Protein backbone atom coordinates (compact mmCIF):
# COMPACT_ATOMS: atom_id res chain seq x y z
CA UNK A 1 0.00 0.00 0.00
CA UNK A 2 1.30 3.46 -0.86
CA UNK A 3 0.79 6.33 1.57
CA UNK A 4 0.49 9.89 0.27
CA UNK A 5 0.61 13.30 1.87
CA UNK A 6 -1.77 15.42 -0.27
CA UNK A 7 0.72 18.28 -0.13
CA UNK A 8 3.37 16.15 -1.86
CA UNK A 9 1.54 15.57 -5.16
CA UNK A 10 0.05 17.91 -7.79
CA UNK A 11 -3.60 18.87 -7.25
CA UNK A 12 -4.50 17.30 -10.59
CA UNK A 13 -3.19 13.90 -9.47
CA UNK A 14 -4.84 14.20 -6.06
CA UNK A 15 -8.07 15.16 -7.81
CA UNK A 16 -7.89 11.95 -9.83
CA UNK A 17 -7.25 9.77 -6.80
CA UNK A 18 -10.16 11.30 -4.89
CA UNK A 19 -12.67 11.06 -7.73
CA UNK A 20 -11.68 7.50 -8.60
CA UNK A 21 -11.95 6.25 -5.01
CA UNK A 22 -14.93 8.22 -3.67
CA UNK A 23 -17.40 6.81 -6.15
CA UNK A 24 -19.94 6.25 -7.53
CA UNK A 25 -21.30 9.74 -6.88
CA UNK A 26 -24.82 11.03 -7.63
CA UNK A 27 -25.10 13.82 -10.17
CA UNK A 28 -26.69 17.21 -9.60
CA UNK A 29 -27.82 18.51 -12.98
CA UNK A 30 -27.99 22.13 -11.87
CA UNK A 31 -30.03 24.73 -13.73
CA UNK A 32 -29.50 28.41 -12.92
CA UNK A 33 -30.05 31.78 -14.56
CA UNK A 34 -27.87 34.87 -14.51
CA UNK A 35 -29.02 38.34 -13.49
CA UNK A 36 -30.11 39.04 -17.07
CA UNK A 37 -32.29 35.92 -17.20
CA UNK A 38 -29.97 33.79 -19.36
CA UNK A 39 -30.30 30.07 -18.51
CA UNK A 40 -27.35 27.86 -17.62
CA UNK A 41 -27.22 24.10 -17.15
CA UNK A 42 -24.30 22.04 -15.84
CA UNK A 43 -23.73 18.71 -14.02
CA UNK A 44 -21.84 18.33 -10.73
CA UNK A 45 -20.93 15.08 -9.00
CA UNK A 46 -19.85 16.64 -5.71
CA UNK A 47 -23.47 16.30 -4.58
CA UNK A 48 -25.78 14.66 -2.06
CA UNK A 49 -28.85 15.06 0.18
CA UNK A 50 -28.08 16.06 3.77
CA UNK A 51 -31.42 16.66 5.49
CA UNK A 52 -35.13 15.90 5.08
CA UNK A 53 -36.49 18.40 7.57
CA UNK A 54 -35.65 20.92 6.27
CA UNK A 55 -35.02 19.29 2.86
CA UNK A 56 -31.40 20.22 2.12
CA UNK A 57 -29.22 19.35 -0.87
CA UNK A 58 -25.58 20.38 -1.20
CA UNK A 59 -23.53 20.43 -4.38
CA UNK A 60 -20.10 21.89 -5.01
CA UNK A 61 -18.90 23.61 -8.19
CA UNK A 62 -15.16 23.44 -7.63
CA UNK A 63 -12.66 25.93 -8.96
CA UNK A 64 -11.05 24.60 -12.13
CA UNK A 65 -7.78 22.87 -11.30
CA UNK A 66 -5.97 23.99 -14.43
CA UNK A 67 -6.56 27.75 -14.19
CA UNK A 68 -8.42 28.46 -10.91
CA UNK A 69 -11.46 29.96 -12.66
CA UNK A 70 -15.00 29.51 -11.36
CA UNK A 71 -18.09 28.24 -13.15
CA UNK A 72 -21.17 30.13 -14.30
CA UNK A 73 -23.32 28.00 -11.98
CA UNK A 74 -21.49 29.33 -8.93
CA UNK A 75 -21.73 32.93 -10.12
CA UNK A 76 -25.44 32.59 -10.83
CA UNK A 77 -26.16 30.89 -7.51
CA UNK A 78 -24.43 33.74 -5.69
CA UNK A 79 -26.28 36.40 -7.68
CA UNK A 80 -29.82 34.97 -7.77
CA UNK A 81 -29.90 32.56 -4.77
CA UNK A 82 -31.94 30.05 -6.79
CA UNK A 83 -31.22 26.74 -8.53
CA UNK A 84 -33.04 23.68 -9.84
CA UNK A 85 -31.44 20.29 -9.19
CA UNK A 86 -32.48 17.81 -11.87
CA UNK A 87 -31.78 14.12 -11.30
CA UNK A 88 -29.93 12.26 -14.05
CA UNK A 89 -31.01 8.82 -15.23
CA UNK A 90 -29.65 6.62 -18.01
CA UNK A 91 -31.90 8.18 -20.66
CA UNK A 92 -30.25 11.56 -19.98
CA UNK A 93 -26.60 10.64 -19.51
CA UNK A 94 -25.26 11.53 -22.96
CA UNK A 95 -27.08 14.88 -23.11
CA UNK A 96 -25.99 15.63 -19.56
CA UNK A 97 -22.38 14.95 -20.53
CA UNK A 98 -22.67 17.20 -23.58
CA UNK A 99 -23.96 20.05 -21.41
CA UNK A 100 -20.74 19.91 -19.36
CA UNK A 101 -18.84 21.35 -22.34
CA UNK A 102 -17.39 24.70 -21.34
CA UNK A 103 -19.45 26.90 -23.61
CA UNK A 104 -19.00 30.65 -23.39
CA UNK A 105 -21.02 33.00 -21.23
CA UNK A 106 -24.61 33.43 -22.40
CA UNK A 107 -24.71 30.13 -24.34
CA UNK A 108 -27.82 28.10 -23.52
CA UNK A 109 -26.75 24.54 -22.59
CA UNK A 110 -30.38 23.41 -22.76
CA UNK A 111 -30.29 24.10 -26.49
CA UNK A 112 -26.78 22.69 -26.98
CA UNK A 113 -27.76 19.44 -25.25
CA UNK A 114 -31.19 19.24 -26.92
CA UNK A 115 -33.07 19.38 -23.63
CA UNK A 116 -36.42 21.01 -22.93
CA UNK A 117 -36.72 24.04 -20.64
CA UNK A 118 -39.69 23.66 -18.32
CA UNK A 119 -40.91 26.65 -16.32
CA UNK A 120 -40.55 26.24 -12.56
CA UNK A 121 -43.38 26.98 -10.12
CA UNK A 122 -41.45 28.80 -7.37
CA UNK A 123 -37.98 29.75 -8.62
CA UNK A 124 -36.83 31.41 -11.83
CA UNK A 125 -34.38 28.80 -13.22
CA UNK A 126 -35.94 26.33 -15.64
CA UNK A 127 -36.34 22.63 -14.96
CA UNK A 128 -35.09 19.89 -17.32
CA UNK A 129 -38.35 18.43 -18.61
CA UNK A 130 -36.70 15.11 -19.42
CA UNK A 131 -35.42 14.57 -15.86
CA UNK A 132 -37.40 12.05 -13.75
CA UNK A 133 -37.09 14.17 -10.58
CA UNK A 134 -36.73 17.97 -10.50
CA UNK A 135 -36.16 19.94 -7.31
CA UNK A 136 -36.68 23.68 -7.17
CA UNK A 137 -34.37 25.16 -4.56
CA UNK A 138 -33.53 28.35 -2.73
CA UNK A 139 -29.83 28.83 -1.99
CA UNK A 140 -29.45 29.22 1.78
CA UNK A 141 -25.69 29.57 1.98
CA UNK A 142 -22.50 29.18 -0.04
CA UNK A 143 -19.36 28.08 1.77
CA UNK A 144 -16.06 28.64 -0.02
CA UNK A 145 -13.57 25.93 0.91
CA UNK A 146 -10.51 27.61 -0.54
CA UNK A 147 -9.16 30.06 -3.09
CA UNK A 148 -6.87 27.82 -5.17
CA UNK A 149 -7.62 25.58 -8.14
CA UNK A 150 -9.60 22.51 -7.07
CA UNK A 151 -11.22 24.22 -4.07
CA UNK A 152 -14.90 23.45 -3.64
CA UNK A 153 -17.80 25.80 -3.02
CA UNK A 154 -20.60 24.21 -1.03
CA UNK A 155 -23.94 25.47 -2.31
CA UNK A 156 -26.48 24.64 0.40
CA UNK A 157 -29.92 24.45 -1.16
CA UNK A 158 -33.35 24.08 0.39
CA UNK A 159 -35.95 22.28 -1.70
CA UNK A 160 -39.08 24.41 -2.05
CA UNK A 161 -40.88 22.34 -4.70
CA UNK A 162 -40.41 18.74 -5.78
CA UNK A 163 -41.54 17.30 -9.13
CA UNK A 164 -41.60 13.52 -9.72
CA UNK A 165 -42.67 11.76 -12.90
CA UNK A 166 -45.45 9.29 -12.18
CA UNK A 167 -43.89 6.67 -14.45
CA UNK A 168 -41.07 5.99 -11.97
CA UNK A 169 -43.39 5.31 -9.02
CA UNK A 170 -44.41 1.88 -7.73
CA UNK A 171 -47.91 0.87 -6.64
CA UNK A 172 -47.34 2.41 -3.21
CA UNK A 173 -46.30 5.78 -4.59
CA UNK A 174 -42.62 5.31 -3.75
CA UNK A 175 -39.85 5.76 -6.31
CA UNK A 176 -39.07 2.41 -7.92
CA UNK A 177 -35.28 2.10 -8.06
CA UNK A 178 -35.46 0.02 -11.24
CA UNK A 179 -37.80 2.39 -13.03
CA UNK A 180 -35.82 5.54 -12.23
CA UNK A 181 -32.67 3.90 -13.69
CA UNK A 182 -30.16 6.25 -12.06
CA UNK A 183 -26.59 6.83 -13.19
CA UNK A 184 -23.65 8.05 -11.16
CA UNK A 185 -20.19 9.46 -11.74
CA UNK A 186 -16.93 7.62 -11.21
CA UNK A 187 -13.30 8.43 -11.97
CA UNK A 188 -12.03 9.62 -15.35
CA UNK A 189 -14.68 9.26 -18.05
CA UNK A 190 -16.45 6.40 -16.25
CA UNK A 191 -20.08 6.26 -15.08
CA UNK A 192 -22.11 3.63 -13.29
CA UNK A 193 -25.68 2.55 -14.09
CA UNK A 194 -27.56 1.49 -10.98
CA UNK A 195 -29.84 -0.99 -12.75
CA UNK A 196 -26.83 -3.08 -13.78
CA UNK A 197 -25.62 -3.68 -10.26
CA UNK A 198 -28.35 -3.13 -7.67
CA UNK A 199 -28.62 -5.46 -4.71
CA UNK A 200 -30.44 -5.33 -1.39
CA UNK A 201 -28.83 -5.39 2.04
CA UNK A 202 -31.39 -5.69 4.86
CA UNK A 203 -30.88 -2.83 7.30
CA UNK A 204 -30.28 -3.92 10.92
CA UNK A 205 -32.79 -1.44 12.30
CA UNK A 206 -35.85 -3.48 13.16
CA UNK A 207 -33.84 -6.36 14.61
CA UNK A 208 -30.68 -6.73 16.66
CA UNK A 209 -28.09 -8.86 14.89
CA UNK A 210 -25.86 -11.07 17.02
CA UNK A 211 -22.72 -9.49 15.51
CA UNK A 212 -19.63 -11.08 14.00
CA UNK A 213 -18.00 -11.26 17.45
CA UNK A 214 -20.49 -13.94 18.54
CA UNK A 215 -19.86 -16.18 15.52
CA UNK A 216 -17.90 -19.30 16.59
CA UNK A 217 -14.18 -18.92 15.86
CA UNK A 218 -14.06 -21.94 13.57
CA UNK A 219 -16.54 -20.18 11.30
CA UNK A 220 -15.23 -16.64 11.80
CA UNK A 221 -11.69 -17.66 10.84
CA UNK A 222 -12.76 -19.48 7.69
CA UNK A 223 -10.56 -19.28 4.60
CA UNK A 224 -13.67 -19.53 2.42
CA UNK A 225 -16.24 -17.25 4.01
CA UNK A 226 -15.74 -13.58 3.13
CA UNK A 227 -16.24 -10.46 5.21
CA UNK A 228 -19.61 -9.97 3.49
CA UNK A 229 -20.53 -13.55 4.41
CA UNK A 230 -19.67 -12.94 8.05
CA UNK A 231 -21.66 -9.69 7.99
CA UNK A 232 -24.75 -11.57 6.82
CA UNK A 233 -24.23 -14.33 9.39
CA UNK A 234 -23.86 -11.70 12.11
CA UNK A 235 -27.05 -9.92 11.07
CA UNK A 236 -29.26 -12.79 12.26
CA UNK A 237 -31.20 -12.27 15.50
CA UNK A 238 -30.38 -15.70 16.93
CA UNK A 239 -28.28 -18.68 15.91
CA UNK A 240 -30.55 -21.62 14.92
CA UNK A 241 -31.09 -24.04 17.79
CA UNK A 242 -29.92 -27.65 17.60
CA UNK A 243 -33.43 -28.98 17.02
CA UNK A 244 -33.81 -26.89 13.87
CA UNK A 245 -30.32 -27.85 12.73
CA UNK A 246 -31.09 -31.56 13.21
CA UNK A 247 -34.33 -31.23 11.26
CA UNK A 248 -32.46 -29.50 8.43
CA UNK A 249 -29.88 -32.31 8.46
CA UNK A 250 -32.63 -34.95 8.13
CA UNK A 251 -34.07 -33.08 5.13
CA UNK A 252 -30.63 -32.54 3.56
CA UNK A 253 -28.52 -35.66 4.27
CA UNK A 254 -25.94 -34.59 1.67
CA UNK A 255 -24.57 -32.11 4.20
CA UNK A 256 -24.10 -34.66 6.99
CA UNK A 257 -20.60 -35.93 7.65
CA UNK A 258 -18.82 -33.56 5.28
CA UNK A 259 -15.64 -31.69 6.21
CA UNK A 260 -15.60 -28.12 7.51
CA UNK A 261 -14.19 -26.76 4.26
CA UNK A 262 -17.09 -28.26 2.32
CA UNK A 263 -19.58 -26.91 4.87
CA UNK A 264 -18.14 -23.44 4.44
CA UNK A 265 -18.33 -23.74 0.66
CA UNK A 266 -21.99 -24.74 0.77
CA UNK A 267 -22.72 -22.01 3.34
CA UNK A 268 -21.08 -19.46 1.02
CA UNK A 269 -23.36 -20.60 -1.80
CA UNK A 270 -26.44 -20.24 0.43
CA UNK A 271 -25.32 -16.75 1.45
CA UNK A 272 -24.93 -15.75 -2.19
CA UNK A 273 -28.62 -16.61 -2.54
CA UNK A 274 -29.41 -14.64 0.68
CA UNK A 275 -30.49 -17.89 2.41
CA UNK A 276 -28.87 -16.98 5.71
CA UNK A 277 -30.77 -19.42 7.91
CA UNK A 278 -29.79 -22.33 5.67
CA UNK A 279 -26.17 -21.21 5.67
CA UNK A 280 -26.12 -21.25 9.47
CA UNK A 281 -27.70 -24.71 9.61
CA UNK A 282 -25.14 -26.17 7.20
CA UNK A 283 -22.35 -24.71 9.30
CA UNK A 284 -23.80 -26.14 12.52
CA UNK A 285 -24.48 -29.69 11.31
CA UNK A 286 -22.42 -32.13 13.35
TAPE-V214893 format. One record per residue. N is the residue number from 1. PHI is phi in whole degrees, -180 to 180 (999 if undefined). PSI is psi in radians with two decimals (NA if undefined). OMEGA is omega in whole degrees, -180 to 180 (none if undefined). Layout:
BEGIN
n & phi & psi & omega
N & PHI & PSI & OMEGA
N & PHI & PSI & OMEGA
END
This chain:
BEGIN
n & phi & psi & omega
1 & 999 & 2.32 & 175
2 & -91 & 2.56 & 178
3 & -120 & 2.32 & -171
4 & -128 & 2.29 & 168
5 & -88 & 2.09 & -177
6 & -52 & -0.48 & -178
7 & -74 & -0.25 & -175
8 & -93 & -0.07 & -179
9 & -127 & 2.73 & 179
10 & -60 & 2.59 & 180
11 & -57 & -0.65 & -179
12 & -62 & -0.68 & 179
13 & -72 & -0.71 & 177
14 & -61 & -0.74 & 178
15 & -55 & -0.79 & 180
16 & -65 & -0.74 & 178
17 & -61 & -0.79 & -177
18 & -64 & -0.81 & -176
19 & -71 & -0.47 & 179
20 & -83 & -0.36 & -179
21 & -102 & -0.58 & 177
22 & -93 & 1.44 & -173
23 & -161 & 2.80 & -1
24 & -75 & 2.65 & -178
25 & -117 & 2.40 & 175
26 & -65 & 2.81 & -175
27 & -117 & 2.19 & 173
28 & -95 & 1.93 & 176
29 & -90 & 1.65 & -167
30 & -94 & 2.17 & 176
31 & -107 & 2.25 & 177
32 & -135 & 3.04 & 170
33 & -134 & 2.68 & 176
34 & -87 & -3.11 & -176
35 & -66 & -0.33 & 178
36 & -94 & 0.04 & 178
37 & 89 & 0.16 & 178
38 & -79 & 2.24 & -178
39 & -77 & 2.65 & 176
40 & -140 & 2.53 & -178
41 & -142 & 2.22 & -178
42 & -156 & 2.51 & 179
43 & -92 & 2.59 & 178
44 & -141 & 2.27 & -179
45 & -102 & -0.01 & 167
46 & -85 & 1.49 & -167
47 & -158 & 2.51 & 171
48 & -170 & 3.06 & 175
49 & -100 & 2.41 & -173
50 & -125 & -0.11 & -180
51 & -165 & 2.57 & 176
52 & -107 & -0.36 & -179
53 & -145 & 1.55 & 6
54 & -76 & 2.77 & 180
55 & -76 & 1.88 & -174
56 & -120 & 2.26 & 171
57 & -114 & 2.58 & 175
58 & -132 & 2.26 & 171
59 & -132 & 2.83 & -171
60 & -135 & 1.80 & 170
61 & -78 & 1.86 & -176
62 & -80 & 2.69 & 172
63 & -64 & 2.47 & -179
64 & -64 & 2.31 & -177
65 & -65 & -0.68 & -171
66 & -73 & -0.54 & -176
67 & -141 & 0.13 & 175
68 & 62 & 0.41 & 176
69 & -88 & 2.84 & 180
70 & -110 & 2.84 & -172
71 & -94 & 2.72 & -179
72 & -58 & -0.61 & -180
73 & -58 & -0.77 & -180
74 & -65 & -0.77 & 179
75 & -61 & -0.81 & -178
76 & -66 & -0.70 & 180
77 & -64 & -0.66 & 177
78 & -67 & -0.71 & -174
79 & -77 & -0.68 & -172
80 & -108 & -0.34 & 179
81 & 62 & 0.52 & 178
82 & -140 & 2.61 & 178
83 & -160 & 2.65 & 170
84 & -114 & 2.22 & 175
85 & -100 & 2.00 & 178
86 & -102 & 2.34 & -178
87 & -85 & 2.44 & -176
88 & -101 & 2.19 & 172
89 & -114 & -3.11 & -173
90 & -62 & -0.59 & -180
91 & -64 & -0.35 & -175
92 & -104 & -0.15 & -163
93 & -62 & -0.67 & -179
94 & -71 & -0.70 & 178
95 & -69 & -0.65 & 176
96 & -60 & -0.78 & 180
97 & -63 & -0.73 & 179
98 & -61 & -0.66 & -178
99 & -67 & -0.31 & -180
100 & -77 & -0.12 & 175
101 & -57 & 2.43 & -175
102 & -83 & 1.29 & 176
103 & -71 & 2.78 & -178
104 & -71 & 2.94 & 180
105 & -59 & 2.37 & 178
106 & 89 & -0.18 & 177
107 & -77 & 2.34 & -177
108 & -89 & 1.86 & -179
109 & -68 & -0.40 & 174
110 & -58 & -0.82 & -179
111 & -69 & -0.74 & -180
112 & -61 & -0.66 & -178
113 & -90 & -0.07 & 180
114 & 71 & 0.57 & -180
115 & -105 & 2.73 & -174
116 & -95 & 2.22 & 175
117 & -80 & 2.19 & 180
118 & -119 & 2.19 & -176
119 & -63 & 2.34 & 177
120 & -82 & 2.84 & -178
121 & -89 & -0.59 & -172
122 & -115 & -0.73 & -176
123 & -105 & 2.94 & -177
124 & -82 & -0.64 & 179
125 & -59 & 2.57 & -180
126 & -79 & 2.69 & 172
127 & -91 & 2.77 & 172
128 & -89 & 1.92 & -174
129 & -59 & -0.54 & -177
130 & -78 & -0.22 & -178
131 & -73 & 2.43 & -179
132 & -72 & -0.48 & 178
133 & -137 & 2.26 & -178
134 & -128 & 2.26 & -175
135 & -122 & 1.95 & 176
136 & -78 & 2.29 & -173
137 & -134 & 2.59 & 166
138 & -99 & 2.41 & 178
139 & -84 & 2.00 & -179
140 & -83 & -0.66 & -174
141 & -163 & 2.61 & 173
142 & -126 & 2.16 & -178
143 & -111 & 2.03 & 178
144 & -84 & 2.17 & -175
145 & -92 & -0.11 & 180
146 & 175 & 3.11 & -177
147 & -121 & 0.01 & -179
148 & -102 & 2.90 & 178
149 & -56 & 2.32 & -177
150 & 96 & -0.19 & 180
151 & -71 & 2.40 & 180
152 & -86 & 2.88 & 176
153 & -135 & 1.81 & -176
154 & -76 & 1.97 & 176
155 & -97 & 1.88 & -177
156 & -91 & 2.00 & -173
157 & -115 & 2.46 & 174
158 & -108 & 2.21 & -179
159 & -74 & 2.16 & 179
160 & -110 & -0.21 & 176
161 & -159 & 2.33 & -177
162 & -120 & 2.30 & -180
163 & -122 & 2.19 & -178
164 & -129 & 2.26 & 178
165 & -72 & 2.31 & -175
166 & -63 & -0.48 & -177
167 & -65 & -0.26 & -180
168 & -99 & 0.06 & -178
169 & -91 & 2.61 & 174
170 & -90 & -3.04 & -176
171 & -65 & -0.35 & -180
172 & -95 & 0.06 & 179
173 & 84 & 0.11 & 176
174 & -91 & 2.76 & 178
175 & -72 & 2.17 & 178
176 & -82 & 2.06 & -174
177 & -65 & -0.40 & 175
178 & -79 & -0.70 & -178
179 & -70 & -0.63 & -177
180 & -72 & -0.51 & 171
181 & 55 & 0.98 & -175
182 & -70 & 2.68 & 171
183 & -122 & 2.80 & -180
184 & -144 & 2.84 & -174
185 & -96 & 2.47 & 176
186 & -125 & -2.81 & -178
187 & -78 & 2.76 & 178
188 & 59 & -2.27 & 180
189 & -101 & 0.30 & -173
190 & -92 & 2.53 & 174
191 & -128 & 2.91 & 177
192 & -128 & 2.40 & 177
193 & -106 & 2.08 & -173
194 & -59 & -0.69 & -176
195 & -61 & -0.41 & -179
196 & -81 & -0.25 & -174
197 & -145 & 0.47 & -179
198 & -77 & 2.48 & 174
199 & -150 & 2.69 & -178
200 & -98 & 2.45 & 172
201 & -126 & 1.93 & -179
202 & -57 & 2.28 & -179
203 & -79 & 2.31 & 180
204 & -82 & 1.06 & -179
205 & -107 & -0.73 & -177
206 & -85 & -0.28 & 179
207 & -132 & 2.85 & -179
208 & -110 & 1.84 & 180
209 & -68 & 2.65 & -177
210 & -68 & -0.48 & -179
211 & 92 & 2.64 & -180
212 & -64 & -0.52 & -177
213 & -64 & -0.40 & -180
214 & -96 & 0.05 & 175
215 & -75 & 2.33 & 180
216 & -53 & 2.49 & -175
217 & -57 & -0.66 & -179
218 & -61 & -0.55 & 177
219 & -85 & -0.78 & -176
220 & -62 & -0.56 & -177
221 & -95 & 0.33 & -178
222 & -61 & 2.51 & 174
223 & -84 & -0.14 & -176
224 & -106 & -0.75 & -179
225 & -73 & 2.34 & -177
226 & -90 & 3.04 & 175
227 & -60 & -0.68 & 176
228 & -63 & -0.69 & 178
229 & -60 & -0.82 & -179
230 & -64 & -0.63 & 177
231 & -61 & -0.71 & 178
232 & -68 & -0.73 & 179
233 & -63 & -0.62 & -179
234 & -79 & -0.16 & -179
235 & -91 & 0.06 & 178
236 & -83 & 2.56 & -177
237 & -71 & -0.59 & -179
238 & -153 & 2.46 & 176
239 & -68 & 2.37 & -180
240 & -55 & 2.43 & -180
241 & -77 & 2.91 & -173
242 & -63 & -0.59 & 179
243 & -61 & -0.78 & 179
244 & -69 & -0.59 & 178
245 & -66 & -0.75 & 180
246 & -64 & -0.71 & 179
247 & -64 & -0.72 & 178
248 & -63 & -0.69 & 180
249 & -64 & -0.68 & 178
250 & -65 & -0.64 & -178
251 & -80 & -0.35 & -177
252 & -133 & 1.24 & -176
253 & -64 & -0.29 & -179
254 & -66 & -0.28 & -179
255 & -95 & -0.11 & -177
256 & -83 & 2.33 & 175
257 & 81 & 0.08 & 180
258 & -85 & 2.82 & -178
259 & -75 & 2.84 & -178
260 & -57 & -0.75 & -178
261 & -59 & -0.72 & 178
262 & -68 & -0.72 & 177
263 & -57 & -0.79 & -178
264 & -65 & -0.64 & 178
265 & -65 & -0.80 & 178
266 & -65 & -0.70 & 179
267 & -62 & -0.72 & 178
268 & -60 & -0.72 & 179
269 & -66 & -0.72 & 177
270 & -63 & -0.72 & -179
271 & -66 & -0.60 & 176
272 & -62 & -0.47 & 178
273 & -96 & 0.15 & -180
274 & 64 & 0.42 & 178
275 & -95 & 1.32 & -171
276 & -69 & -0.71 & -180
277 & -61 & -0.75 & 179
278 & -66 & -0.66 & 178
279 & -60 & -0.79 & 179
280 & -61 & -0.76 & -177
281 & -65 & -0.69 & 177
282 & -60 & -0.78 & -177
283 & -64 & -0.52 & -174
284 & -95 & -0.10 & 178
285 & -63 & 2.31 & -179
286 & -91 & NA & none
END
